[in-house]
Amino acid sequence: SVCHTMLPGHGKQPQPLADSPYHVQVSSQSVMPGGRIAVSLTSHNETEFKGFLLKAVDVETDRIVGTFTITEEEGNASNNLTLATAQYLNCTHGQSSITHTSNVAKLGHTAEWSPPDQF
């Protein structure tokens, strides 16, 4: 599944990691149970991207941990609608991962991640 492989499920090839112009940044290197950290996917040279998939994995167990909260929306000035730019993927549990909602070009995306209770 896309949750395990992290490969796009719609026929597109992922960006090669070695020369990727994108960064995943976190607002803190540590977080306590009940806390949240911001997770941002950004382009460091204004290279747009059309899709993304974010999940947090325990390096010791290779299991998806924690939950994401979608915090960004995209406004459309022409009709005053606000559109979600991300949606949840329930890979192993509710809100365990997030992905894009459309292939509209993006320069970044930010969400919040919360650790599990026994973190």
Beta strands, then each sheet from edge to edge (+ up, - down):
strand 1: 22-26
strand 2: 37-43
strand 3: 53-55
strand 4: 67-70
strand 5: 73-76
strand 6: 81-84
strand 7: 86-89
strand 8: 97-100
strand 9: 108-114
sheet 1: 1+ 2- 9+ 4-
sheet 2: 3+ 8- 7+
sheet 3: 5+ 6-
end
